[in-house]
Amino acid sequence: MEAPVSTLPESADWQKSSYSSQGNNCVELSADGSGRVLLRESEAPGTVLASGPERLRALLTLASNVNL
């Protein structure tokens, strides 16, 4: 993952998984228009991380293959 984002795009369209509950306990995703994917925790929306789509895809693939 890359460094936290210092400025957010004003038009960020945050998306929440349909598997998330209606509460504030989920990760939200958005695109910033420059090719980065933005991630934030709904309980702490002021902290935003940016990642390239390839790195995010690799993380999600790894997480989906882990037996918990």
Rosetta blueprint (number, residue, H / E / L):
1 M L
2 E L
3 A L
4 P E
5 V L
6 S L
7 T L
8 L L
9 P L
10 E L
11 S L
12 A L
13 D L
14 W L
15 Q E
16 K E
17 S L
18 S L
19 Y L
20 S L
21 S L
22 Q L
23 G L
24 N L
25 N L
26 C L
27 V E
28 E E
29 L E
30 S E
31 A E
32 D L
33 G L
34 S L
35 G L
36 R L
37 V E
38 L E
39 L E
40 R E
41 E E
42 S L
43 E L
44 A E
45 P E
46 G E
47 T E
48 V E
49 L E
50 A E
51 S E
52 G L
53 P H
54 E H
55 R H
56 L H
57 R H
58 A H
59 L H
60 L H
61 T H
62 L H
63 A H
64 S H
65 N L
66 V L
67 N L
68 L L
